[in-house]
């Protein structure tokens, strides 16, 4: 009787754990493929990514030797990619758009959009924005604020090297 209960318990545990293991493996495989794609894009323009980070639905990486930033973001199951040659820009800043939310008798601001803005050296060129967070796409922030601050520092250090 004890052996039967133990066997049923083990089988139920395996049935409960299996979906989580499968989802974890699929997520790892997806990240690995996106990183491979990012490295391939870098190789196509003779660059090599030496620092990268996954956060939420985006992947960002940089070739500090050549001063090129790579960014890819998943939007509606499609990957949007950007490649930014930092020598074409004089400044990078964090831009945050807020929306006011009313909760009972209180009003408070909540982040609606969070992106890096690249200001070009040549005024005739337009600025480039890399969206790290958009409330219309993601429900809530999950590390994007820390990530964008980290990458702002990395990018501005890289921009300072060329001066």
Buried (B, 14 or more C-beta within 10 A) or exposed (E): EEEEEEEEEEEEEEEEEEEEEEEEEEEEEEEEEBBEBBBEBBEEEEBEBEEBBBBBBBBBBBBBEBBBBBBBBBEEEEBEEBBBEBBEBBEBEBEBEEEEEEEEEEEEEEBBBBBBBBBBEEEEEEEBEBBBBBBEBBEEBEBBBEBBEBBBEBBBEBBEEEE
